[in-house]
Amino acid sequence: VEEQLTQPADAAAPQVQQRDRLAQLVSLIGQTREQHDFLRDMTELVIGRRQKECQVIVNDGRCSGKHLRIYCDSAFCFLVQQLGSNPSWINENKMVKGDTRSLRHGDVISVVNYVDNKTDDEEHRPFAAYVWRVMGEQDISPSKRGRTLSGDSLSDGSRGLRSTSSVPRAGRIGHGGKAEECQKEQVDDAWIRERWDMRSCLGKGNFSEVRLGVKVGDGTRY
């Protein structure tokens, strides 16, 4: 019998009104496919081993006491922060301790081991993974997880590095106190995607769009 790694849903829990449910975290591993609600009055949803401090319990020693936390800002944009020392994955993006990324409908969260690992090695076999579902949003096919709007050069690393940008290095102060011209280096989509999460579109017009920029290293939003 397969060991249950996530806490089963409480059958005696009170019924949740649909209007109070903002999103759900649905398990992808195990037979029961537990669902964990993110409600309107919640400030965060924490994944980890500590039963008194986490809403989603993972009974595996590779998972930290508090491994990940999901929260939303005043505009109801969802974000996920890595708290544990072992990594996590948002789709194909690896997260290390301190990283923060935006969380969109259809995103897959893997704890420590990537959900699509095909291996018989117990150490690297996925043991806890979830799909994030936002109420009122349409489901996203697995082939499009982690992508943004069609035509965005940051949408999918498998399409190759389609564009580059110039990023200035730190400048130096030359003789006489004058700042020397900054050197520039070419960076690609992978470099940007590793450091910035810009998948969430806040609004768009005929000629442009506004995206939420989340700095992965510290969660600063622009």
Secondary structure as GFF3:
##gff-version 3
##sequence-region A 1 222
A	DSSP	three_ten_helix	18	20	.	.	.	ID=ss1
A	DSSP	beta_strand	21	27	.	.	.	ID=ss2
A	DSSP	beta_strand	35	39	.	.	.	ID=ss3
A	DSSP	beta_strand	44	48	.	.	.	ID=ss4
A	DSSP	beta_strand	56	57	.	.	.	ID=ss5
A	DSSP	beta_strand	68	72	.	.	.	ID=ss6
A	DSSP	beta_strand	78	82	.	.	.	ID=ss7
A	DSSP	beta_strand	88	90	.	.	.	ID=ss8
A	DSSP	beta_strand	93	95	.	.	.	ID=ss9
A	DSSP	beta_strand	100	102	.	.	.	ID=ss10
A	DSSP	beta_strand	108	111	.	.	.	ID=ss11
A	DSSP	beta_strand	129	134	.	.	.	ID=ss12
A	DSSP	three_ten_helix	142	144	.	.	.	ID=ss13
A	DSSP	three_ten_helix	157	159	.	.	.	ID=ss14
A	DSSP	beta_strand	164	168	.	.	.	ID=ss15
A	DSSP	three_ten_helix	175	177	.	.	.	ID=ss16
A	DSSP	beta_strand	184	188	.	.	.	ID=ss17
A	DSSP	alpha_helix	189	195	.	.	.	ID=ss18
A	DSSP	beta_strand	196	204	.	.	.	ID=ss19
A	DSSP	beta_strand	209	215	.	.	.	ID=ss20
###
